[in-house]
Amino acid sequence: MAKFYGKKSEKLDVNQTIFGFHSVKAAIFNKKRQHLELIVNENQRDFALKNKEKIRKITLLDNKEFKKKFGGEHTTQGIVLITKEVEKPSLSEFLENEDKNTKSVIVVLDQITDPQNIGSIMRSCSMFGCKGIIVAKDNSPELTPSLLKAASGAAEIVNYFRVTNLKRTLSNLKKNDYWIYGFDSSNKDSNEIKFSKKTVLVFGSEGNGIRDLVKKECDILLKIKSQPNIEFQIDSLNVSNATAIALYEFYKQ
């Protein structure tokens, strides 16, 4: 097995802020986490009471004070959790564990910077058996509260790896017997997609697609079959939707 150099997983002592009902609920159910404080507005009093045995400290604020500190309902849904960042495996450790599985799929995102898209992709990954997303450090967000909210709890399940060199990482994945499938709108439609049992799905930004240096590492380039609407210039899928379709195609095989 090819090695991915970097630190092994280690115990973290970093506080993490999570907001939004589904993300906070999933984090509370994660037994690997150590929670410090749950802060809620008046509308979420019942939620706080139901989870009082799991949290060291619960703070109830009136709606006005909560909004002043954390923003409105649209942003936080009236719930904020302060918790310790959960321990995650290194990429090498993750692959060692994946090697035990009959099937394995990994998503690689090239220059996708929108936390909402990445959060949605993370949620699709959790639904279709994908436990790892790989991105490049230079052009991808960290696990911010906004991204965690968009993931709706999936960040508790799916590993998010930020690597220094995406091209080299793909090369090493191939040495670990993964086939690399790049999705590129310039290619012909693929009527039927047949994936390897060890698969990497690569997606680029909606504007520029996969960079050439990354594309060169792909074994196969594909395009999801669709019917563009020329009249209204709707000619491509949102990257999170395209990823969900590809993950489903892998999942059902």
C-alpha positions in Angstrom: 0.0 0.0 0.0 1.3 3.4 -0.9 1.8 5.7 2.1 0.4 9.2 2.5 2.9 11.1 4.6 1.7 13.4 7.4 0.9 13.2 11.1 -1.0 10.2 12.4 -4.3 10.9 14.1 -3.8 12.5 17.5 -6.1 13.6 20.3 -7.2 17.2 19.8 -7.8 19.9 22.3 -9.5 22.3 20.0 -13.0 23.8 20.6 -15.4 23.7 17.7 -18.6 25.7 17.2 -21.5 24.0 15.6 -24.9 25.5 14.9 -28.2 24.4 13.3 -30.6 21.8 14.6 -29.5 18.7 12.6 -25.8 19.3 12.9 -25.9 19.9 16.7 -28.2 16.9 17.2 -25.8 14.6 15.3 -22.8 16.0 17.3 -24.6 15.4 20.6 -25.2 11.8 19.6 -21.5 11.3 18.7 -20.1 9.5 21.7 -16.5 10.4 20.7 -17.2 14.1 21.4 -16.8 16.0 24.6 -19.3 18.8 24.8 -18.7 22.0 26.7 -21.8 24.2 26.3 -25.1 24.2 24.6 -26.6 27.7 24.0 -30.2 28.0 22.9 -32.8 30.7 22.5 -36.3 30.6 24.0 -37.7 28.7 21.0 -35.3 25.7 21.6 -35.9 25.3 25.4 -37.4 21.9 24.9 -34.4 20.7 22.9 -32.1 21.8 25.7 -34.1 20.0 28.3 -34.1 16.8 26.3 -30.3 16.8 26.1 -29.4 18.1 29.6 -27.9 14.8 30.6 -25.4 15.0 27.7 -24.1 18.5 28.1 -22.0 20.0 30.9 -23.5 23.4 30.7 -26.7 24.7 29.1 -27.3 28.4 28.6 -30.7 29.8 27.8 -30.8 33.3 26.2 -33.8 35.3 25.3 -34.4 35.7 21.6 -33.0 39.2 21.4 -29.8 38.5 23.2 -29.2 35.2 21.3 -29.7 37.0 18.0 -27.2 39.8 19.0 -24.6 37.2 19.9 -25.1 34.5 17.3 -27.4 35.8 14.5 -31.0 35.1 13.6 -32.9 31.8 13.3 -32.0 31.6 9.6 -28.3 31.2 10.5 -28.4 29.1 13.6 -31.9 27.8 14.1 -31.6 29.0 17.7 -29.0 26.4 18.7 -25.2 26.7 19.2 -23.0 23.9 20.5 -19.5 24.4 21.8 -17.7 21.0 21.7 -14.2 19.5 21.4 -13.2 18.8 17.9 -13.5 15.1 17.3 -10.4 12.9 16.6 -10.1 11.9 12.9 -7.8 9.4 11.2 -5.0 10.5 8.9 -5.5 9.7 5.2 -3.1 6.7 5.5 -5.1 5.3 8.5 -8.3 5.9 6.6 -7.1 4.0 3.6 -5.8 1.1 5.7 -9.3 0.7 7.1 -11.0 1.1 3.7 -8.7 -1.7 2.4 -10.7 -4.1 4.5 -13.9 -3.3 2.6 -15.1 -5.1 -0.5 -16.1 -1.8 -2.1 -14.7 1.6 -1.4 -15.5 5.1 -2.9 -13.8 8.4 -2.2 -14.8 11.8 -3.5 -12.1 14.3 -4.6 -13.1 18.0 -5.0 -10.8 20.2 -7.1 -11.2 24.0 -6.4 -14.7 23.8 -5.0 -14.8 26.6 -2.4 -18.5 27.0 -1.6 -19.1 25.6 1.9 -22.8 25.0 1.0 -21.8 22.7 -1.9 -19.2 20.8 0.1 -21.7 20.4 3.0 -24.3 19.0 0.6 -21.8 16.7 -1.0 -20.8 15.5 2.5 -24.4 14.7 3.2 -24.7 12.7 0.0 -21.6 10.8 0.9 -23.1 9.8 4.2 -26.2 8.4 2.4 -24.3 6.4 -0.2 -21.5 4.8 1.8 -18.6 7.2 1.1 -16.6 7.9 4.2 -14.0 10.3 2.7 -13.7 13.6 0.9 -10.3 14.9 -0.2 -9.7 18.5 -1.1 -6.6 20.7 -1.7 -5.6 23.0 1.2 -5.0 26.0 -1.0 -8.5 26.3 -2.5 -10.9 24.7 -0.1 -12.6 25.8 3.1 -12.0 24.4 6.6 -14.7 22.8 8.6 -16.4 26.1 9.4 -19.7 26.3 11.3 -21.4 27.2 8.0 -20.1 24.1 6.3 -21.0 21.9 9.3 -24.5 23.2 9.2 -24.8 22.6 5.4 -23.6 19.0 6.1 -26.6 18.5 8.4 -24.8 16.1 10.7 -22.8 14.2 8.0 -19.5 15.6 9.2 -19.8 13.2 12.1 -19.6 10.3 9.6 -17.6 11.5 6.6 -13.9 12.3 6.9 -12.7 15.6 5.3 -9.0 15.5 4.3 -7.2 18.7 3.2 -4.0 17.7 1.4 -1.1 19.8 0.1 -0.9 18.3 -3.4 -4.0 16.9 -5.0 -2.2 15.5 -8.1 0.2 13.5 -5.9 -2.6 12.3 -3.7 -4.4 10.9 -6.8 -1.2 9.2 -8.0 -0.9 7.5 -4.6 -4.5 6.4 -4.6 -3.9 4.7 -7.9 -1.0 2.9 -6.3 -3.5 1.7 -3.7 -5.6 0.1 -6.6 -8.1 2.9 -6.9 -9.5 3.8 -10.4 -9.8 7.6 -10.9 -13.0 8.8 -12.6 -13.1 12.4 -13.5 -16.4 14.1 -14.3 -16.0 16.7 -17.0 -18.7 18.5 -19.0 -16.6 18.6 -22.2 -16.7 14.9 -22.7 -19.4 12.8 -24.3 -22.3 11.6 -22.3 -21.9 8.2 -20.6 -25.0 6.1 -21.1 -23.9 3.6 -18.5 -21.2 4.0 -15.9 -19.4 1.0 -14.7 -17.2 1.7 -11.7 -14.3 -0.3 -10.2 -14.8 -1.8 -6.7 -12.2 0.8 -5.5 -13.3 4.1 -7.0 -12.4 7.8 -6.8 -14.8 10.3 -8.1 -13.3 13.6 -9.1 -15.3 16.8 -9.6 -14.1 20.3 -10.4 -15.6 23.8 -10.0 -18.7 24.6 -12.0 -16.9 27.4 -13.9 -13.5 25.9 -14.7 -14.0 22.2 -14.2 -11.2 19.9 -13.2 -7.7 21.5 -13.6 -5.5 19.9 -16.4 -2.9 18.7 -14.0 -5.5 16.9 -12.0 -7.3 15.6 -15.1 -4.1 14.0 -16.3 -4.3 11.7 -13.2 -7.8 10.5 -14.1 -8.0 7.0 -15.7 -11.4 7.7 -17.2 -13.3 11.0 -18.0 -17.1 10.9 -17.9 -20.1 13.2 -18.3 -23.4 12.5 -16.7 -26.1 12.1 -19.3 -28.6 14.9 -19.1 -30.9 17.1 -21.3 -29.8 20.7 -21.3 -32.3 23.4 -21.8 -30.8 25.6 -24.6 -33.6 28.2 -24.5 -32.9 29.1 -20.9 -29.2 28.3 -20.9 -29.5 25.6 -18.3 -26.7 23.4 -19.4 -25.1 21.8 -16.4 -25.8 20.3 -13.0 -24.8 21.9 -9.7 -21.7 20.0 -8.5 -23.4 18.7 -5.4 -26.2 17.2 -7.5 -23.7 15.7 -10.0 -21.8 14.2 -7.1 -25.0 12.7 -5.6 -25.8 11.1 -9.0 -22.4 9.6 -9.3 -22.4 8.3 -5.8 -25.7 6.6 -6.4 -24.5 5.0 -9.5 -21.6 3.5 -7.6 -23.8 2.6 -4.6 -26.3 0.5 -6.7 -23.6 -1.5 -8.5 
